[in-house]
Each structure stands twice: as C-alpha cells, then as structure tokens.
Amino acid sequence: MSDERLYDDLAAWWPLLSPPEHYAAEARAFLTILAHARGQDIGSLLELGSGGGHLASCMPGALDLVLVDRAPAMLAASRALNPDRTHVEADMAVLDLGRTFDAVLLHDAVMYLTAPGALDAACATAARHLVPGGAFLVLPDLVADSFEESTVSGGTDAPDGRGARLLEWRWDPDPTDGRFRVDMNFLLREADGTVRAVHDVHEMALFERNDLWRAIRAAGLQPVEAPVRIAAALGSEVFLARKPA
C-alpha cells in the first residue's frame, strides 16, 4: 500500500531533503545528452513528472521549459522555486499540450508508472510532443536487470533552524510483480526544535531494460547511443531516443 505523502502534505520539506543546488551537474549532463541526440542545442524542453522543480531550477533561463506533474503540492513548490516557468498539472499518460519541443525528459518519475500500459502511454506522449528529430531521455533510478536491495540517505538544514533527514530503503517483496517498494523514513525538525518521524511508503515500477526500449520503439522513436563518459558519470540507466526527422 502506498502513502506517497512526500508528494502531498510533506512536499514543502523536499528542498531540505534534496536541495535544489545538488541538481546542477545532472541538469548540465541531461542537456548535453539531449543535444547529442538532437544534433544541436536544445531550445525547448518538456519535463514529464517534474516534481518540486529542483532540476528545472538548474536549467538555463533562456530555455523554453514546460513542467508537468500530477501532484498539486509539488507543483506549488516548483512554482515558488521557478516562478518564470510554465507549469501544467496533468497526467503524463494522457497529456496533449498541442505543441512540440526539441526534447522531452522523463527522469525518475518513470518509476511511478505502475498502471498497465502507463509506460507505453508516457512514451507515446513524449513522441507526440517532439519535433521531427527531437530527443527523448528516460532515466529510471533502477531497472529489474540489476536491482539489488539498497538504502539511500540524505537531508540538510535551513537557516531558520528547520532540518530534515531521510533514510530510504528500496526492497522487493514480490520479485514476480514488476514492482518494488520504497520505505521512506523522515526526521523533520521544526524551527522551534520539535522533531517528528514520518514513515512514507511508495510503490514503484521495476522495468526491465527491454521493457523500456520496447515502449520507446513502439512510440515510433529510434534508440540513440548516449555519450559513454557522461552517461557513466550519472550512475543511473540512460535510455535515449530520437524522433525520426
């Protein structure tokens, strides 16, 4: 059973759990990879599942960037961080903005596509919003082919005395169902020193590499080899494709 309070009443804590400035290197790498696939610099970008907008906050101001997420609380946090960007509350599986972009980015939000057919629908959405020759980048944190139980920790403090710490436990209670479970445990300190503990459960999709490439190809997109050095530095799986010109 999923709680996913991080995307609801706990969304305001996200900047302390994972500070926006930590995304600068990723932002540069993603734009470089997309430009490689496009064959030229990216002038417009659609981010599907943009969350709190931390990655977007590290993107160049001149970039025409549209941020899409289905969680109102995360979009509110992103609007505060990225007031000059366009935000859209929508499900990426059915999104149709009536325009196209040089590139589409689907970061770790791909792991929340647990409904049957949701991955195919998201890839079709990406293809629908790409210009001919446009690039599509998908970056799941984990894939089934190499999944191992693991933990992640983080968090930081604010000048006003607030602080947050995270322990994230990734494990798979049923290796046959194409999903894994993430138990997120937060310690949240208010400015007055009051500390509370919150346990938040997230159920995520665990795709095999072949599942992702199949959905990308089914959307009419052609796989592209990502720059090896940059992709390796990211420490996550990279799925890069181009819409035929």
Accessible surface in RSA format (square Angstrom, percent):
REM  Atomic radii and reference values for relative SASA: ProtOr
REM  Chains: A
REM  Algorithm: Lee & Richards
REM  Probe-radius: 1.40
REM  Slices: 20
REM RES _ NUM      All-atoms   Total-Side   Main-Chain    Non-polar    All polar
REM                ABS   REL    ABS   REL    ABS   REL    ABS   REL    ABS   REL
RES MET A   1   192.92  99.9 143.99  95.3  48.93 116.5 120.04 102.1  72.88  96.5
RES SER A   2    44.40  37.5  21.45  28.6  22.95  52.9  17.34  36.9  27.06  37.9
RES ASP A   3    67.40  47.2  40.02  39.8  27.38  64.8  11.47  27.0  55.93  55.8
RES GLU A   4    47.01  27.0  43.22  32.7   3.79   9.0  10.53  20.4  36.48  29.8
RES ARG A   5    84.54  35.5  84.08  42.9   0.47   1.1  32.30  44.1  52.25  31.7
RES LEU A   6     3.28   1.8   3.28   2.3   0.00   0.0   3.28   2.3   0.00   0.0
RES TYR A   7    60.59  28.3  56.31  32.0   4.29  11.2  35.90  27.0  24.69  30.4
RES ASP A   8    93.83  65.7  88.95  88.5   4.88  11.5  17.56  41.3  76.28  76.1
RES ASP A   9    83.11  58.2  51.88  51.6  31.24  73.9  47.62 112.1  35.50  35.4
RES LEU A  10     1.24   0.7   1.24   0.9   0.00   0.0   1.24   0.9   0.00   0.0
RES ALA A  11     3.49   3.2   3.33   5.1   0.16   0.4   3.33   4.7   0.16   0.4
RES ALA A  12    78.48  72.2  60.31  93.1  18.17  41.3  66.32  93.4  12.16  32.2
RES TRP A  13    17.96   7.2  17.96   8.7   0.00   0.0   6.86   3.7  11.10  18.0
RES TRP A  14    48.31  19.4  48.31  23.4   0.00   0.0  41.64  22.2   6.66  10.8
RES PRO A  15    49.15  35.8  45.84  41.8   3.31  12.0  45.84  37.8   3.31  20.5
RES LEU A  16    15.37   8.6  15.37  11.0   0.00   0.0  15.37  10.8   0.00   0.0
RES LEU A  17     6.36   3.5   0.69   0.5   5.67  14.3   0.69   0.5   5.67  15.3
RES SER A  18    24.15  20.4  21.87  29.2   2.28   5.3   8.66  18.5  15.49  21.7
RES PRO A  19     8.94   6.5   8.94   8.1   0.00   0.0   8.94   7.4   0.00   0.0
RES PRO A  20    21.39  15.6  21.34  19.5   0.05   0.2  21.39  17.7   0.00   0.0
RES GLU A  21   120.62  69.2 102.45  77.5  18.17  43.3  60.42 116.9  60.20  49.2
RES HIS A  22   127.92  69.9  98.33  68.3  29.58  75.7  66.19  68.2  61.73  71.8
RES TYR A  23    33.73  15.7  33.55  19.1   0.18   0.5  23.01  17.3  10.73  13.2
RES ALA A  24    34.63  31.8  33.60  51.8   1.04   2.4  34.01  47.9   0.62   1.6
RES ALA A  25    63.91  58.8  56.75  87.6   7.16  16.3  57.51  81.0   6.40  16.9
RES GLU A  26    51.59  29.6  50.73  38.4   0.87   2.1  19.61  37.9  31.98  26.1
RES ALA A  27     0.66   0.6   0.66   1.0   0.00   0.0   0.66   0.9   0.00   0.0
RES ARG A  28   154.44  64.8 149.71  76.3   4.73  11.3  74.77 102.2  79.67  48.3
RES ALA A  29    16.23  14.9  11.41  17.6   4.82  11.0  15.87  22.4   0.36   0.9
RES PHE A  30     1.40   0.7   1.40   0.9   0.00   0.0   1.40   0.8   0.00   0.0
RES LEU A  31    31.89  17.8  30.06  21.5   1.83   4.6  30.36  21.3   1.53   4.1
RES THR A  32    64.24  45.7  57.51  58.3   6.72  16.0  37.32  50.1  26.92  40.7
RES ILE A  33     0.00   0.0   0.00   0.0   0.00   0.0   0.00   0.0   0.00   0.0
RES LEU A  34     0.00   0.0   0.00   0.0   0.00   0.0   0.00   0.0   0.00   0.0
RES ALA A  35    21.21  19.5  18.24  28.2   2.97   6.8  18.49  26.0   2.72   7.2
RES HIS A  36    89.98  49.2  69.48  48.3  20.50  52.4  55.15  56.8  34.83  40.5
RES ALA A  37     0.04   0.0   0.00   0.0   0.04   0.1   0.00   0.0   0.04   0.1
RES ARG A  38    48.81  20.5  34.61  17.6  14.20  33.8   0.10   0.1  48.72  29.5
RES GLY A  39    65.15  80.3   0.00   N/A  65.15  80.3  32.73  89.8  32.42  72.6
RES GLN A  40   106.99  59.8  93.86  68.6  13.13  31.3  34.89  74.3  72.09  54.7
RES ASP A  41   121.72  85.3 109.75 109.2  11.97  28.3  34.13  80.3  87.59  87.4
RES ILE A  42    20.95  11.9   2.01   1.5  18.94  45.7   2.23   1.6  18.72  50.8
RES GLY A  43    42.31  52.2   0.00   N/A  42.31  52.2  34.89  95.8   7.42  16.6
RES SER A  44    14.50  12.3  14.50  19.4   0.00   0.0   7.96  17.0   6.54   9.2
RES LEU A  45     0.05   0.0   0.05   0.0   0.00   0.0   0.05   0.0   0.00   0.0
RES LEU A  46     0.00   0.0   0.00   0.0   0.00   0.0   0.00   0.0   0.00   0.0
RES GLU A  47     5.79   3.3   5.79   4.4   0.00   0.0   0.02   0.0   5.76   4.7
RES LEU A  48     0.06   0.0   0.00   0.0   0.06   0.1   0.00   0.0   0.06   0.2
RES GLY A  49    14.85  18.3   0.00   N/A  14.85  18.3   4.78  13.1  10.07  22.5
RES SER A  50     9.52   8.0   0.00   0.0   9.52  21.9   0.75   1.6   8.78  12.3
RES GLY A  51    13.86  17.1   0.00   N/A  13.86  17.1  13.86  38.0   0.00   0.0
RES GLY A  52     3.74   4.6   0.00   N/A   3.74   4.6   0.22   0.6   3.52   7.9
RES GLY A  53     0.60   0.7   0.00   N/A   0.60   0.7   0.36   1.0   0.25   0.6
RES HIS A  54     6.76   3.7   4.58   3.2   2.18   5.6   2.60   2.7   4.16   4.8
RES LEU A  55     8.10   4.5   6.22   4.4   1.89   4.7   6.22   4.4   1.89   5.1
RES ALA A  56     0.84   0.8   0.00   0.0   0.84   1.9   0.00   0.0   0.84   2.2
RES SER A  57    43.54  36.8  10.90  14.5  32.64  75.2  12.74  27.1  30.80  43.2
RES CYS A  58    37.04  28.0   9.40  10.5  27.63  64.9  10.15  25.7  26.89  29.0
RES MET A  59    12.57   6.5   0.37   0.2  12.20  29.0   0.69   0.6  11.88  15.7
RES PRO A  60    71.30  52.0  58.99  53.8  12.31  44.7  70.95  58.6   0.36   2.2
RES GLY A  61    72.53  89.4   0.00   N/A  72.53  89.4  38.09 104.5  34.44  77.1
RES ALA A  62   105.83  97.3  64.91 100.2  40.92  93.1  77.08 108.5  28.76  76.2
RES LEU A  63    12.39   6.9   4.82   3.5   7.57  19.0   8.33   5.9   4.05  10.9
RES ASP A  64    63.16  44.2  54.78  54.5   8.38  19.8  30.26  71.2  32.90  32.8
RES LEU A  65     5.85   3.3   0.34   0.2   5.51  13.9   0.34   0.2   5.51  14.8
RES VAL A  66     7.05   4.6   7.05   6.4   0.00   0.0   7.05   6.1   0.00   0.0
RES LEU A  67     0.00   0.0   0.00   0.0   0.00   0.0   0.00   0.0   0.00   0.0
RES VAL A  68     0.73   0.5   0.73   0.7   0.00   0.0   0.73   0.6   0.00   0.0
RES ASP A  69    17.20  12.0  14.93  14.9   2.26   5.4   2.91   6.9  14.28  14.2
RES ARG A  70   135.69  57.0 120.24  61.3  15.45  36.8  46.61  63.7  89.08  54.0
RES ALA A  71    14.10  13.0  10.88  16.8   3.22   7.3  14.10  19.9   0.00   0.0
RES PRO A  72    80.27  58.5  75.21  68.6   5.07  18.4  76.95  63.5   3.32  20.7
RES ALA A  73    30.29  27.8  18.41  28.4  11.88  27.0  26.03  36.7   4.26  11.3
RES MET A  74     1.64   0.8   1.64   1.1   0.00   0.0   1.64   1.4   0.00   0.0
RES LEU A  75     0.38   0.2   0.38   0.3   0.00   0.0   0.38   0.3   0.00   0.0
RES ALA A  76    57.17  52.6  47.86  73.9   9.31  21.2  50.46  71.1   6.71  17.8
RES ALA A  77    26.43  24.3  10.97  16.9  15.46  35.2  20.37  28.7   6.06  16.0
RES SER A  78     0.00   0.0   0.00   0.0   0.00   0.0   0.00   0.0   0.00   0.0
RES ARG A  79   109.78  46.1 106.08  54.1   3.69   8.8  48.47  66.2  61.30  37.2
RES ALA A  80    87.65  80.6  51.18  79.0  36.48  83.0  63.50  89.4  24.16  64.0
RES LEU A  81    68.90  38.4  48.87  35.0  20.03  50.3  52.05  36.6  16.85  45.3
RES ASN A  82     9.60   6.6   4.75   4.6   4.86  11.7   5.03  12.1   4.57   4.4
RES PRO A  83   102.63  74.8  72.36  66.0  30.27 110.0  76.29  63.0  26.34 163.7
RES ASP A  84   142.09  99.5 106.77 106.3  35.32  83.5  39.50  93.0 102.59 102.3
RES ARG A  85    37.44  15.7  24.14  12.3  13.31  31.7   9.15  12.5  28.29  17.1
RES THR A  86    77.01  54.8  69.89  70.9   7.12  17.0  39.66  53.3  37.34  56.5
RES HIS A  87    25.64  14.0   3.87   2.7  21.78  55.7   1.32   1.4  24.32  28.3
RES VAL A  88    36.15  23.8  33.00  29.9   3.16   7.6  36.15  31.4   0.00   0.0
RES GLU A  89   102.63  58.9  76.27  57.7  26.35  62.7  20.21  39.1  82.42  67.3
RES ALA A  90    26.51  24.4  14.99  23.1  11.52  26.2  25.20  35.5   1.30   3.5
RES ASP A  91    60.50  42.4  55.10  54.8   5.40  12.8  17.21  40.5  43.29  43.2
RES MET A  92    20.69  10.7  17.21  11.4   3.48   8.3  17.21  14.6   3.48   4.6
RES ALA A  93    25.65  23.6  16.47  25.4   9.18  20.9  16.47  23.2   9.18  24.3
RES VAL A  94   115.49  76.0  93.02  84.2  22.48  54.2  97.79  85.0  17.70  48.0
RES LEU A  95     8.88   4.9   5.36   3.8   3.52   8.9   8.88   6.2   0.00   0.0
RES ASP A  96    95.40  66.8  65.16  64.9  30.24  71.5  22.93  54.0  72.47  72.3
RES LEU A  97    53.47  29.8  24.44  17.5  29.02  73.0  29.42  20.7  24.05  64.7
RES GLY A  98    71.67  88.4   0.00   N/A  71.67  88.4  38.20 104.8  33.47  75.0
RES ARG A  99    95.32  40.0  81.75  41.7  13.56  32.3  54.78  74.9  40.53  24.6
RES THR A 100    62.19  44.2  50.75  51.5  11.43  27.3  29.53  39.7  32.66  49.4
RES PHE A 101     0.25   0.1   0.00   0.0   0.25   0.6   0.25   0.2   0.00   0.0
RES ASP A 102    23.72  16.6  23.72  23.6   0.00   0.0   0.00   0.0  23.72  23.7
RES ALA A 103     0.00   0.0   0.00   0.0   0.00   0.0   0.00   0.0   0.00   0.0
RES VAL A 104     0.00   0.0   0.00   0.0   0.00   0.0   0.00   0.0   0.00   0.0
RES LEU A 105     0.00   0.0   0.00   0.0   0.00   0.0   0.00   0.0   0.00   0.0
RES LEU A 106     0.07   0.0   0.07   0.0   0.00   0.0   0.07   0.0   0.00   0.0
RES HIS A 107    21.11  11.5  21.11  14.7   0.00   0.0   8.34   8.6  12.77  14.9
RES ASP A 108    54.84  38.4  54.54  54.3   0.30   0.7   5.09  12.0  49.74  49.6
RES ALA A 109    15.72  14.5  12.83  19.8   2.89   6.6  15.19  21.4   0.53   1.4
RES VAL A 110     0.00   0.0   0.00   0.0   0.00   0.0   0.00   0.0   0.00   0.0
RES MET A 111     7.65   4.0   7.65   5.1   0.00   0.0   7.65   6.5   0.00   0.0
RES TYR A 112    34.21  16.0  27.61  15.7   6.61  17.2  27.53  20.7   6.68   8.2
RES LEU A 113    14.08   7.8   9.79   7.0   4.29  10.8  11.08   7.8   3.00   8.1
RES THR A 114    40.34  28.7  26.14  26.5  14.20  33.8   3.60   4.8  36.74  55.5
RES ALA A 115    59.31  54.5  50.25  77.6   9.06  20.6  53.90  75.9   5.41  14.3
RES PRO A 116   135.55  98.8 102.47  93.4  33.08 120.3 114.34  94.4  21.21 131.8
RES GLY A 117    49.06  60.5   0.00   N/A  49.06  60.5  31.10  85.4  17.96  40.2
RES ALA A 118    13.06  12.0   8.99  13.9   4.06   9.2  12.87  18.1   0.19   0.5
RES LEU A 119     9.32   5.2   7.96   5.7   1.36   3.4   7.96   5.6   1.36   3.7
RES ASP A 120    49.38  34.6  44.76  44.6   4.61  10.9  26.61  62.6  22.77  22.7
RES ALA A 121    31.36  28.8  23.17  35.8   8.19  18.6  30.32  42.7   1.04   2.7
RES ALA A 122     0.00   0.0   0.00   0.0   0.00   0.0   0.00   0.0   0.00   0.0
RES CYS A 123     0.91   0.7   0.91   1.0   0.00   0.0   0.00   0.0   0.91   1.0
RES ALA A 124    40.26  37.0  37.25  57.5   3.01   6.9  37.72  53.1   2.54   6.7
RES THR A 125     0.04   0.0   0.04   0.0   0.00   0.0   0.00   0.0   0.04   0.1
RES ALA A 126     0.00   0.0   0.00   0.0   0.00   0.0   0.00   0.0   0.00   0.0
RES ALA A 127    10.60   9.8   9.93  15.3   0.67   1.5  10.32  14.5   0.28   0.7
RES ARG A 128   100.51  42.2  80.89  41.2  19.61  46.7  55.70  76.1  44.81  27.2
RES HIS A 129     0.58   0.3   0.58   0.4   0.00   0.0   0.58   0.6   0.00   0.0
RES LEU A 130     0.63   0.4   0.00   0.0   0.63   1.6   0.00   0.0   0.63   1.7
RES VAL A 131    30.55  20.1  30.38  27.5   0.17   0.4  30.55  26.5   0.00   0.0
RES PRO A 132    87.96  64.1  77.75  70.9  10.21  37.1  77.75  64.2  10.21  63.5
RES GLY A 133     7.10   8.8   0.00   N/A   7.10   8.8   7.07  19.4   0.03   0.1
RES GLY A 134     0.00   0.0   0.00   N/A   0.00   0.0   0.00   0.0   0.00   0.0
RES ALA A 135     0.00   0.0   0.00   0.0   0.00   0.0   0.00   0.0   0.00   0.0
RES PHE A 136     0.19   0.1   0.09   0.1   0.10   0.3   0.09   0.1   0.10   0.3
RES LEU A 137     0.00   0.0   0.00   0.0   0.00   0.0   0.00   0.0   0.00   0.0
RES VAL A 138     0.83   0.5   0.83   0.8   0.00   0.0   0.83   0.7   0.00   0.0
RES LEU A 139     0.77   0.4   0.40   0.3   0.37   0.9   0.40   0.3   0.37   1.0
RES PRO A 140     1.20   0.9   1.20   1.1   0.00   0.0   1.20   1.0   0.00   0.0
RES ASP A 141    44.85  31.4  31.19  31.0  13.66  32.3   5.73  13.5  39.11  39.0
RES LEU A 142    31.51  17.5  27.33  19.6   4.18  10.5  29.77  20.9   1.74   4.7
RES VAL A 143     0.71   0.5   0.11   0.1   0.60   1.4   0.11   0.1   0.60   1.6
RES ALA A 144    34.92  32.1  16.99  26.2  17.93  40.8  17.20  24.2  17.72  46.9
RES ASP A 145    77.16  54.0  32.49  32.3  44.67 105.6  18.50  43.6  58.66  58.5
RES SER A 146    66.53  56.2  43.07  57.5  23.46  54.0  39.92  85.0  26.61  37.3
RES PHE A 147    40.68  20.4  18.58  11.5  22.10  57.5  19.13  11.6  21.55  61.7
RES GLU A 148   134.84  77.4 126.01  95.3   8.83  21.0  44.08  85.3  90.76  74.1
RES GLU A 149   109.19  62.7  81.82  61.9  27.37  65.2  27.85  53.9  81.34  66.4
RES SER A 150    40.95  34.6  32.29  43.1   8.66  19.9  38.58  82.2   2.37   3.3
RES THR A 151    87.57  62.3  63.37  64.2  24.21  57.7  31.16  41.9  56.41  85.3
RES VAL A 152    60.25  39.6  54.82  49.6   5.43  13.1  60.25  52.3   0.00   0.0
RES SER A 153    87.11  73.6  60.98  81.4  26.14  60.2  23.98  51.1  63.13  88.4
RES GLY A 154    32.11  39.6   0.00   N/A  32.11  39.6  28.76  78.9   3.34   7.5
RES GLY A 155    27.33  33.7   0.00   N/A  27.33  33.7   0.07   0.2  27.26  61.0
RES THR A 156    45.17  32.1  42.11  42.7   3.05   7.3  16.57  22.3  28.60  43.2
RES ASP A 157    70.40  49.3  51.01  50.8  19.39  45.9  19.08  44.9  51.32  51.2
RES ALA A 158    15.99  14.7   7.18  11.1   8.81  20.0   8.98  12.6   7.01  18.6
RES PRO A 159   150.21 109.5 106.31  96.9  43.89 159.6 119.80  98.9  30.41 189.0
RES ASP A 160    81.87  57.3  56.18  55.9  25.69  60.7  47.14 110.9  34.73  34.6
RES GLY A 161    30.79  38.0   0.00   N/A  30.79  38.0  27.27  74.8   3.52   7.9
RES ARG A 162    71.46  30.0  71.46  36.4   0.00   0.0  18.62  25.4  52.85  32.0
RES GLY A 163     2.67   3.3   0.00   N/A   2.67   3.3   2.59   7.1   0.07   0.2
RES ALA A 164     1.34   1.2   0.00   0.0   1.34   3.0   0.61   0.9   0.73   1.9
RES ARG A 165   106.56  44.7 105.59  53.8   0.97   2.3  51.01  69.7  55.55  33.7
RES LEU A 166    18.95  10.6  13.30   9.5   5.66  14.2  15.36  10.8   3.60   9.7
RES LEU A 167    91.26  50.8  90.24  64.6   1.02   2.6  90.24  63.4   1.02   2.7
RES GLU A 168    17.00   9.8  17.00  12.9   0.00   0.0   0.00   0.0  17.00  13.9
RES TRP A 169   110.96  44.5 110.96  53.7   0.00   0.0 106.62  56.8   4.34   7.0
RES ARG A 170    36.50  15.3  36.50  18.6   0.00   0.0   0.17   0.2  36.34  22.0
RES TRP A 171    66.19  26.6  66.19  32.0   0.00   0.0  66.19  35.3   0.00   0.0
RES ASP A 172    33.90  23.7  14.48  14.4  19.42  45.9   7.25  17.1  26.65  26.6
RES PRO A 173    79.94  58.3  45.49  41.5  34.44 125.2  51.19  42.3  28.75 178.7
RES ASP A 174    57.55  40.3  56.02  55.8   1.52   3.6  19.77  46.5  37.78  37.7
RES PRO A 175   112.26  81.8  83.53  76.1  28.73 104.4  84.05  69.4  28.21 175.3
RES THR A 176   124.96  88.9  87.38  88.6  37.58  89.6  79.53 106.8  45.43  68.7
RES ASP A 177    70.31  49.2  43.04  42.8  27.26  64.5  32.71  77.0  37.59  37.5
RES GLY A 178    41.08  50.7   0.00   N/A  41.08  50.7  30.03  82.4  11.05  24.7
RES ARG A 179    75.16  31.6  73.97  37.7   1.20   2.8  10.36  14.2  64.80  39.3
RES PHE A 180     2.63   1.3   0.67   0.4   1.96   5.1   2.63   1.6   0.00   0.0
RES ARG A 181    68.53  28.8  68.53  34.9   0.00   0.0  10.87  14.8  57.66  34.9
RES VAL A 182     0.53   0.3   0.53   0.5   0.00   0.0   0.53   0.5   0.00   0.0
RES ASP A 183     8.26   5.8   8.26   8.2   0.00   0.0   3.69   8.7   4.57   4.6
RES MET A 184    10.24   5.3  10.24   6.8   0.00   0.0   9.64   8.2   0.60   0.8
RES ASN A 185    58.28  40.2  54.45  52.6   3.83   9.2  23.14  55.7  35.14  34.0
RES PHE A 186     2.22   1.1   0.38   0.2   1.85   4.8   0.72   0.4   1.50   4.3
RES LEU A 187    96.49  53.7  93.89  67.2   2.60   6.5  94.06  66.1   2.43   6.5
RES LEU A 188     0.43   0.2   0.42   0.3   0.01   0.0   0.42   0.3   0.01   0.0
RES ARG A 189    85.93  36.1  85.74  43.7   0.19   0.5  26.56  36.3  59.37  36.0
RES GLU A 190    60.48  34.7  60.44  45.7   0.04   0.1  24.07  46.6  36.41  29.7
RES ALA A 191    62.59  57.6  37.93  58.5  24.66  56.1  38.08  53.6  24.52  64.9
RES ASP A 192   118.56  83.0  75.79  75.4  42.77 101.1  50.54 118.9  68.02  67.8
RES GLY A 193    44.93  55.4   0.00   N/A  44.93  55.4  26.88  73.8  18.05  40.4
RES THR A 194    77.75  55.3  69.47  70.4   8.29  19.7  57.62  77.4  20.13  30.4
RES VAL A 195    82.15  54.1  52.74  47.7  29.42  70.9  52.74  45.8  29.42  79.8
RES ARG A 196    95.65  40.2  88.94  45.3   6.71  16.0  55.61  76.0  40.04  24.3
RES ALA A 197    81.12  74.6  49.70  76.7  31.42  71.5  49.96  70.4  31.16  82.5
RES VAL A 198    12.34   8.1   6.19   5.6   6.15  14.8  11.38   9.9   0.96   2.6
RES HIS A 199    92.31  50.5  74.77  52.0  17.54  44.9  48.44  49.9  43.87  51.0
RES ASP A 200     0.00   0.0   0.00   0.0   0.00   0.0   0.00   0.0   0.00   0.0
RES VAL A 201    11.91   7.8  11.91  10.8   0.00   0.0  11.91  10.4   0.00   0.0
RES HIS A 202     0.00   0.0   0.00   0.0   0.00   0.0   0.00   0.0   0.00   0.0
RES GLU A 203    61.29  35.2  57.97  43.9   3.31   7.9  10.30  19.9  50.99  41.6
RES MET A 204     9.82   5.1   9.82   6.5   0.00   0.0   8.93   7.6   0.89   1.2
RES ALA A 205     3.51   3.2   2.88   4.4   0.63   1.4   2.88   4.1   0.63   1.7
RES LEU A 206    17.12   9.5  10.40   7.4   6.73  16.9  10.40   7.3   6.73  18.1
RES PHE A 207    30.70  15.4  29.56  18.3   1.14   3.0  30.01  18.2   0.69   2.0
RES GLU A 208    86.35  49.6  86.35  65.3   0.00   0.0  12.71  24.6  73.64  60.1
RES ARG A 209    85.68  36.0  85.68  43.7   0.00   0.0  31.82  43.5  53.85  32.6
RES ASN A 210   112.27  77.4 108.97 105.3   3.30   7.9  24.63  59.3  87.64  84.7
RES ASP A 211    54.56  38.2  53.86  53.6   0.71   1.7   7.85  18.5  46.71  46.6
RES LEU A 212     0.98   0.5   0.98   0.7   0.00   0.0   0.98   0.7   0.00   0.0
RES TRP A 213    55.72  22.4  55.72  27.0   0.00   0.0  38.48  20.5  17.24  28.0
RES ARG A 214   119.89  50.3 113.38  57.8   6.51  15.5  76.72 104.9  43.17  26.2
RES ALA A 215     0.64   0.6   0.00   0.0   0.64   1.5   0.00   0.0   0.64   1.7
RES ILE A 216     0.61   0.3   0.61   0.5   0.00   0.0   0.61   0.4   0.00   0.0
RES ARG A 217   136.36  57.3 122.60  62.5  13.76  32.8  49.07  67.1  87.29  52.9
RES ALA A 218    73.59  67.7  29.80  46.0  43.79  99.6  42.95  60.5  30.64  81.2
RES ALA A 219    23.89  22.0   0.67   1.0  23.22  52.8  10.41  14.7  13.47  35.7
RES GLY A 220    42.87  52.9   0.00   N/A  42.87  52.9  36.09  99.0   6.79  15.2
RES LEU A 221     4.76   2.6   0.48   0.3   4.28  10.8   0.48   0.3   4.28  11.5
RES GLN A 222    91.35  51.1  90.72  66.3   0.63   1.5  29.11  62.0  62.25  47.2
RES PRO A 223    53.14  38.7  31.91  29.1  21.23  77.2  32.12  26.5  21.02 130.6
RES VAL A 224    24.21  15.9  13.63  12.3  10.57  25.5  19.96  17.3   4.24  11.5
RES GLU A 225   138.40  79.5 119.13  90.1  19.27  45.9  58.02 112.2  80.38  65.6
RES ALA A 226    15.01  13.8   6.49  10.0   8.52  19.4   6.49   9.1   8.52  22.6
RES PRO A 227    33.25  24.2  22.43  20.4  10.82  39.3  33.25  27.5   0.00   0.0
RES VAL A 228   107.87  71.0  99.77  90.3   8.09  19.5 102.27  88.9   5.60  15.2
RES ARG A 229   188.30  79.1 177.43  90.4  10.87  25.9  85.82 117.3 102.48  62.1
RES ILE A 230    25.76  14.7  24.11  18.0   1.65   4.0  25.61  18.4   0.15   0.4
RES ALA A 231    19.30  17.7  16.33  25.2   2.97   6.8  16.59  23.4   2.71   7.2
RES ALA A 232    76.09  70.0  45.40  70.1  30.69  69.8  58.22  82.0  17.86  47.3
RES ALA A 233    88.73  81.6  47.82  73.8  40.91  93.1  59.97  84.4  28.76  76.2
RES LEU A 234    34.32  19.1   8.91   6.4  25.42  63.9  12.10   8.5  22.22  59.8
RES GLY A 235    71.58  88.3   0.00   N/A  71.58  88.3  38.19 104.8  33.39  74.8
RES SER A 236    35.28  29.8  16.46  22.0  18.82  43.4  19.01  40.5  16.27  22.8
RES GLU A 237    42.79  24.6  38.23  28.9   4.56  10.8  12.03  23.3  30.76  25.1
RES VAL A 238    28.28  18.6   5.98   5.4  22.30  53.7   5.98   5.2  22.30  60.5
RES PHE A 239     3.30   1.6   3.12   1.9   0.18   0.5   3.12   1.9   0.18   0.5
RES LEU A 240     1.09   0.6   0.43   0.3   0.66   1.7   0.43   0.3   0.66   1.8
RES ALA A 241     0.00   0.0   0.00   0.0   0.00   0.0   0.00   0.0   0.00   0.0
RES ARG A 242    77.23  32.4  77.23  39.4   0.00   0.0  17.10  23.4  60.13  36.4
RES LYS A 243    55.30  27.0  55.30  33.9   0.00   0.0  32.12  28.9  23.18  24.7
RES PRO A 244    57.22  41.7  46.37  42.3  10.85  39.4  49.48  40.9   7.74  48.1
RES ALA A 245   118.12 108.6  58.09  89.6  60.03 136.6  76.09 107.2  42.03 111.3
END  Absolute sums over single chains surface
CHAIN  1 A    11088.7       8352.2       2736.5       6087.9       5000.7
END  Absolute sums over all chains
TOTAL         11088.7       8352.2       2736.5       6087.9       5000.7
